[in-house]
């Protein structure tokens, strides 16, 4: 079972992301309230073309400012998978981010999902290790419902199909076995990725809104594996509606806080 030491959830950590961020100088970096985590170079290229400024958060991790309220982090330049994603999520939250959204690829488990769909996972199967150090095994790890609804609205307006459902997060790419793939496909799980459960668990622990938008990279089916999904539009085209959703979400949060 993970974690080996179970009585850790209310314990103080030896190191904190605030400590790491503080090493950059006096005060907090100028990080927008909403941050997009990106995983593909083609998306990063588009984000950097749009960016108006760049802020270093910690140890070479930069946030590209896409608008007044939205920034972008090229996660793939630091690594891949759950541990790297969780660490970068912690860093941007420590620097002031209130909303974190993953925009990345996935393997679709359902053949009926269109290759150019924008999948919006709602909950995660926790088959990695990071999330269990933030939340007990019995606690569901989920996306923030109002944020998913806003992403659905803007992506749908942009012409994307937006299937929702459970995503399966695993860190063991070469141990995605045939029986479990068939099992999760038959259970209706929509996708597989390496990061969502970890990112969401950090955000739930830190009381930050979160969601994931997934592009179909391939179709994961042992009897009919399609290694490359053919789509006319993908992550670069998903960026603009994602930014719009985040701007709307941040504005709505500000209103709610002022009324509260």
LUMMIZA-471180 format. One record per residue: chain; residue in one letter; z, y, x of N, C-alpha, C in turn. Coordinates in steps of 0.2 Angstrom, whole numbers. Layout:
N
chain|res|nZ|nY|nX|caZ|caY|caX|cZ|cY|cX
A|a|Z|Y|X|Z|Y|X|Z|Y|X
...
END
This chain:
260
chain|res|nZ|nY|nX|caZ|caY|caX|cZ|cY|cX
A|x|0|-6|4|0|0|0|0|6|4
A|x|-3|11|2|-3|18|5|0|23|1
A|x|5|27|3|7|27|10|12|22|12
A|x|13|20|18|18|15|20|25|18|19
A|x|26|24|20|33|27|18|32|31|12
A|x|35|28|6|33|30|0|37|36|-2
A|x|43|38|1|47|43|-1|45|50|3
A|x|38|51|2|36|57|6|34|63|2
A|x|33|62|-5|29|67|-9|33|74|-9
A|x|40|74|-9|43|80|-9|46|82|-2
A|x|44|78|3|46|80|10|42|85|13
A|x|45|89|17|42|94|21|37|91|27
A|x|31|94|27|27|92|33|29|95|39
A|x|27|92|45|29|95|51|24|100|53
A|x|18|99|51|13|105|52|10|107|45
A|x|8|113|45|5|116|39|-2|119|40
A|x|-6|119|35|-12|123|35|-11|130|37
A|x|-6|133|34|-4|140|35|-3|141|43
A|x|0|136|46|1|137|53|-6|137|57
A|x|-10|133|55|-17|133|58|-21|139|57
A|x|-21|142|50|-24|148|49|-21|154|52
A|x|-15|154|53|-11|160|56|-13|160|63
A|x|-15|155|67|-17|155|74|-23|160|75
A|x|-27|161|70|-33|165|70|-31|173|72
A|x|-25|175|70|-23|182|71|-19|184|66
A|x|-18|191|66|-13|194|61|-16|193|54
A|x|-12|191|49|-14|191|42|-19|185|41
A|x|-21|185|34|-25|179|32|-32|182|33
A|x|-37|177|34|-44|178|35|-46|181|28
A|x|-52|184|28|-55|187|21|-59|181|18
A|x|-56|177|15|-59|171|11|-60|173|4
A|x|-65|172|1|-66|173|-6|-62|168|-11
A|x|-60|170|-17|-56|166|-21|-59|159|-23
A|x|-66|158|-22|-69|152|-24|-73|150|-18
A|x|-73|143|-16|-76|141|-10|-80|134|-12
A|x|-87|134|-10|-91|128|-11|-91|124|-4
A|x|-90|118|-5|-90|114|1|-97|110|1
A|x|-101|111|7|-107|108|7|-108|103|12
A|x|-113|98|11|-113|92|16|-120|91|18
A|x|-125|95|16|-132|93|18|-135|100|22
A|x|-138|99|27|-141|104|31|-146|109|27
A|x|-150|105|22|-154|109|18|-151|114|14
A|x|-145|112|11|-141|117|7|-138|122|12
A|x|-135|120|17|-132|125|22|-137|131|24
A|x|-144|129|25|-149|133|27|-150|139|21
A|x|-150|136|15|-151|141|10|-145|145|9
A|x|-139|143|10|-133|147|9|-132|152|15
A|x|-134|150|21|-134|155|26|-139|161|25
A|x|-145|159|22|-150|164|21|-147|169|16
A|x|-143|167|11|-140|171|6|-134|175|8
A|x|-130|172|13|-124|175|15|-124|182|18
A|x|-119|186|16|-119|193|18|-114|194|24
A|x|-110|189|25|-105|189|31|-102|182|32
A|x|-98|182|37|-95|176|39|-88|177|42
A|x|-84|172|40|-77|173|42|-74|166|45
A|x|-71|167|51|-68|161|54|-61|160|51
A|x|-60|153|48|-54|152|45|-49|148|51
A|x|-52|143|54|-48|140|59|-52|135|63
A|x|-51|136|70|-54|131|75|-62|130|74
A|x|-65|136|73|-73|135|72|-75|134|65
A|x|-70|133|60|-72|132|53|-74|139|50
A|x|-80|140|48|-82|147|45|-83|146|38
A|x|-82|152|34|-84|153|27|-89|158|27
A|x|-95|156|24|-101|161|23|-100|164|16
A|x|-100|170|16|-98|174|10|-105|175|6
A|x|-105|171|0|-111|171|-4|-111|177|-9
A|x|-105|179|-11|-105|185|-16|-97|187|-15
A|x|-96|192|-19|-89|195|-19|-83|190|-20
A|x|-85|185|-24|-80|180|-26|-81|173|-23
A|x|-87|171|-20|-89|164|-18|-90|164|-11
A|x|-88|159|-8|-89|157|-1|-92|150|0
A|x|-95|149|6|-98|142|7|-95|140|14
A|x|-93|133|14|-91|130|20|-96|124|22
A|x|-99|124|28|-104|118|29|-99|113|32
A|x|-97|108|28|-92|103|30|-96|99|35
A|x|-102|97|34|-106|92|39|-105|95|46
A|x|-104|101|48|-104|103|54|-97|101|58
A|x|-92|99|54|-86|97|56|-85|89|56
A|x|-89|86|52|-89|79|51|-90|77|44
A|x|-89|71|42|-90|68|35|-84|64|33
A|x|-84|63|26|-79|59|24|-72|62|21
A|x|-68|58|19|-62|61|15|-57|65|20
A|x|-55|62|26|-50|66|30|-53|73|32
A|x|-59|74|34|-62|80|36|-62|85|30
A|x|-64|82|24|-65|86|18|-58|89|16
A|x|-53|84|16|-46|86|14|-43|92|19
A|x|-45|91|25|-42|96|30|-45|103|29
A|x|-52|103|28|-55|109|27|-53|112|20
A|x|-52|108|15|-50|110|9|-43|114|10
A|x|-38|110|13|-32|113|15|-32|120|18
A|x|-37|121|23|-38|127|27|-40|133|22
A|x|-45|131|18|-47|137|14|-42|139|9
A|x|-38|134|6|-33|136|1|-28|140|5
A|x|-26|138|11|-21|142|15|-23|149|16
A|x|-30|150|16|-32|156|18|-34|160|11
A|x|-32|157|5|-32|161|-1|-37|159|-6
A|x|-41|153|-5|-45|150|-10|-41|148|-16
A|x|-43|149|-22|-40|147|-28|-44|142|-32
A|x|-51|141|-30|-55|136|-33|-59|133|-27
A|x|-60|126|-27|-64|123|-22|-69|118|-26
A|x|-75|119|-24|-80|114|-27|-84|111|-22
A|x|-85|104|-23|-89|100|-18|-96|100|-21
A|x|-101|102|-17|-108|102|-19|-112|97|-14
A|x|-113|91|-16|-115|86|-11|-119|80|-14
A|x|-121|76|-10|-125|70|-12|-120|64|-14
A|x|-123|59|-18|-120|53|-20|-124|48|-21
A|x|-122|42|-22|-126|36|-24|-125|35|-32
A|x|-130|35|-36|-129|34|-43|-128|26|-44
A|x|-124|25|-48|-123|18|-50|-126|16|-57
A|x|-128|21|-60|-132|20|-67|-139|21|-66
A|x|-144|17|-67|-151|18|-66|-154|23|-71
A|x|-150|24|-77|-153|29|-81|-152|36|-80
A|x|-148|37|-74|-147|44|-72|-154|47|-69
A|x|-156|53|-71|-162|55|-68|-161|57|-61
A|x|-166|56|-57|-166|58|-50|-164|65|-48
A|x|-166|70|-52|-164|77|-51|-159|79|-56
A|x|-154|74|-58|-148|76|-62|-143|80|-57
A|x|-139|84|-60|-133|86|-57|-127|83|-60
A|x|-125|78|-57|-119|74|-59|-112|77|-59
A|x|-109|77|-64|-102|81|-64|-97|76|-66
A|x|-94|73|-60|-88|68|-61|-82|71|-64
A|x|-79|68|-68|-73|70|-72|-66|67|-69
A|x|-67|61|-66|-61|58|-63|-63|53|-58
A|x|-59|51|-54|-61|47|-48|-57|41|-47
A|x|-60|36|-45|-57|29|-42|-55|31|-35
A|x|-49|30|-34|-46|32|-27|-46|26|-23
A|x|-52|25|-19|-53|19|-14|-53|22|-7
A|x|-50|27|-6|-49|30|1|-42|31|2
A|x|-40|34|8|-33|34|10|-30|41|9
A|x|-33|46|9|-31|53|9|-27|54|3
A|x|-29|53|-3|-26|55|-9|-19|52|-10
A|x|-18|46|-7|-11|43|-8|-6|47|-4
A|x|-8|51|0|-3|55|4|-1|61|0
A|x|-5|63|-5|-4|69|-9|-1|67|-16
A|x|-3|62|-19|-1|60|-26|0|53|-26
A|x|5|51|-30|7|43|-31|1|40|-34
A|x|1|33|-33|-5|29|-35|-6|29|-42
A|x|0|30|-46|-1|30|-53|-3|37|-56
A|x|-4|42|-52|-6|48|-55|-14|49|-55
A|x|-17|50|-60|-24|51|-60|-26|57|-56
A|x|-32|56|-53|-35|62|-49|-41|64|-53
A|x|-41|70|-55|-46|73|-60|-49|80|-58
A|x|-55|81|-60|-58|88|-60|-55|92|-65
A|x|-55|99|-64|-52|104|-68|-57|105|-74
A|x|-55|103|-80|-60|103|-86|-63|109|-87
A|x|-60|115|-88|-64|121|-89|-69|123|-84
A|x|-68|121|-78|-72|122|-72|-78|118|-73
A|x|-77|111|-75|-83|107|-76|-87|109|-82
A|x|-84|112|-87|-88|114|-93|-92|120|-91
A|x|-89|125|-87|-93|130|-84|-99|128|-80
A|x|-98|123|-76|-103|121|-71|-109|117|-76
A|x|-106|114|-81|-111|110|-85|-116|116|-89
A|x|-113|121|-91|-116|126|-95|-122|129|-90
A|x|-120|131|-84|-125|135|-80|-130|130|-77
A|x|-128|124|-75|-133|119|-73|-138|117|-78
A|x|-135|116|-84|-140|115|-90|-144|120|-91
A|x|-142|127|-91|-146|132|-92|-152|133|-87
A|x|-150|130|-81|-155|130|-75|-160|124|-76
A|x|-159|120|-81|-164|114|-82|-162|108|-79
A|x|-155|107|-77|-153|101|-74|-150|97|-80
A|x|-151|90|-80|-147|86|-84|-140|85|-80
A|x|-135|85|-84|-128|85|-82|-124|79|-84
A|x|-125|73|-82|-121|67|-84|-114|68|-81
A|x|-109|66|-85|-102|66|-83|-99|59|-83
A|x|-94|58|-80|-91|51|-79|-87|50|-73
A|x|-84|44|-72|-80|43|-66|-84|42|-60
A|x|-82|45|-54|-85|43|-48|-80|39|-44
A|x|-83|35|-40|-79|30|-35|-79|33|-28
A|x|-73|35|-25|-73|37|-19|-70|32|-14
A|x|-74|30|-9|-73|26|-4|-74|28|3
A|x|-70|26|8|-72|28|15|-75|23|19
A|x|-76|17|16|-79|11|19|-86|10|17
A|x|-90|14|20|-97|14|18|-100|7|19
A|x|-98|3|25|-101|-3|26|-97|-9|23
A|x|-93|-7|18|-89|-12|15|-90|-11|7
A|x|-95|-8|5|-97|-7|-2|-100|-14|-4
A|x|-95|-18|-7|-98|-25|-8|-101|-26|-14
A|x|-105|-31|-14|-109|-33|-20|-105|-34|-27
A|x|-100|-38|-26|-96|-39|-32|-93|-32|-35
A|x|-90|-28|-31|-87|-22|-33|-92|-17|-36
A|x|-98|-17|-33|-103|-12|-35|-105|-14|-42
A|x|-106|-21|-43|-108|-23|-50|-102|-22|-55
A|x|-96|-23|-53|-90|-22|-57|-90|-14|-59
A|x|-91|-10|-55|-90|-3|-56|-96|0|-60
A|x|-102|-3|-59|-108|-2|-63|-107|-4|-70
A|x|-105|-10|-71|-104|-13|-78|-98|-9|-81
A|x|-93|-6|-78|-88|-2|-81|-90|5|-83
A|x|-97|7|-81|-99|13|-83|-98|19|-78
A|x|-96|17|-72|-95|22|-66|-101|25|-65
A|x|-102|32|-64|-108|35|-63|-110|36|-56
A|x|-106|36|-51|-108|38|-45|-103|35|-39
A|x|-105|36|-33|-101|34|-28|-101|40|-22
A|x|-96|42|-20|-96|47|-14|-90|45|-10
A|x|-89|49|-4|-84|48|1|-79|53|1
A|x|-79|58|-4|-75|64|-3|-71|66|-9
A|x|-74|65|-15|-71|69|-21|-63|67|-22
A|x|-61|61|-22|-54|60|-23|-50|63|-18
A|x|-52|64|-12|-48|67|-7|-47|75|-9
A|x|-53|78|-10|-53|85|-11|-49|87|-17
A|x|-50|83|-23|-46|84|-29|-39|83|-28
A|x|-37|78|-24|-30|77|-24|-26|83|-20
A|x|-30|85|-15|-27|91|-11|-26|97|-16
A|x|-32|98|-20|-31|104|-25|-26|103|-30
A|x|-25|97|-33|-20|96|-38|-13|97|-35
A|x|-12|94|-29|-6|95|-25|-4|103|-24
A|x|-10|107|-22|-9|114|-21|-10|118|-27
A|x|-11|115|-33|-12|119|-39|-18|123|-39
A|x|-23|121|-37|-30|124|-36|-35|121|-40
A|x|-39|125|-44|-44|122|-48|-50|118|-43
A|x|-53|113|-46|-58|109|-42|-63|106|-46
A|x|-68|104|-43|-74|100|-47|-79|98|-41
A|x|-83|94|-44|-88|91|-39|-95|91|-43
A|x|-100|93|-39|-107|93|-42|-111|88|-37
A|x|-114|83|-40|-117|78|-35|-125|78|-37
A|x|-129|78|-31|-136|76|-31|-137|69|-30
A|x|-141|65|-33|-142|58|-32|-146|57|-26
A|x|-143|54|-21|-147|52|-15|-150|46|-15
A|x|-147|41|-19|-150|34|-20|-147|31|-26
A|x|-150|25|-28|-147|21|-33|-144|15|-30
A|x|-137|14|-31|-134|9|-28|-133|3|-33
A|x|-138|-2|-32|-138|-8|-36|-140|-14|-32
A|x|-136|-19|-31|-138|-24|-26|-145|-28|-28
A|x|-146|-28|-34|-153|-32|-36|-159|-27|-37
A|x|-158|-20|-36|-163|-16|-37|-161|-9|-33
A|x|-160|-10|-27|-157|-4|-23|-163|1|-22
A|x|-163|7|-24|-168|12|-22|-165|17|-17
A|x|-167|16|-11|-163|20|-5|-164|28|-5
A|x|-170|30|-8|-171|37|-9|-173|39|-16
A|x|-169|43|-19|-171|46|-25|-177|51|-25
A|x|-182|51|-29|-187|56|-28|-186|61|-34
A|x|-184|67|-31|-183|72|-36|-186|79|-33
A|x|-189|83|-38|-192|89|-36|-187|94|-35
A|x|-181|94|-38|-176|99|-36|-170|95|-34
A|x|-166|99|-30|-159|96|-28|-154|101|-26
A|x|-150|100|-21|-145|104|-19|-146|111|-18
A|x|-152|113|-15|-153|120|-14|-154|124|-21
A|x|-157|120|-26|-158|123|-32|-152|123|-37
A|x|-147|119|-35|-140|119|-38|-136|124|-36
A|x|-137|127|-30|-132|132|-27|-131|138|-32
A|x|-137|141|-34|-136|147|-38|-132|146|-44
A|x|-134|141|-49|-130|140|-55|-122|138|-53
A|x|-121|135|-47|-114|133|-45|-111|140|-44
A|x|-114|144|-40|-111|151|-38|-109|155|-45
A|x|-114|155|-49|-113|158|-56|-107|156|-59
A|x|-107|149|-60|-101|146|-63|-94|148|-60
A|x|-94|148|-53|-88|150|-50|-86|157|-51
A|x|-91|162|-51|-90|169|-52|-87|169|-59
A|x|-90|166|-64|-87|166|-71|-80|163|-71
A|x|-79|158|-68|-72|155|-68|-67|159|-65
A|x|-69|162|-59|-64|167|-56|-62|172|-60
A|x|-67|175|-64|-66|181|-68|-61|179|-74
A|x|-63|173|-77|-59|170|-82|-51|169|-80
A|x|-50|166|-74|-44|165|-71|-40|172|-71
A|x|-44|177|-68|-40|184|-68|-38|186|-74
A|x|-42|186|-79|-40|188|-86|-34|184|-89
A|x|-34|177|-88|-29|173|-90|-22|175|-86
A|x|-23|176|-80|-17|178|-76|-14|185|-78
A|x|-18|190|-80|-16|196|-82|-13|196|-89
A|x|-15|192|-93|-12|191|-100|-6|187|-99
A|x|-6|182|-94|0|178|-94|6|182|-91
END
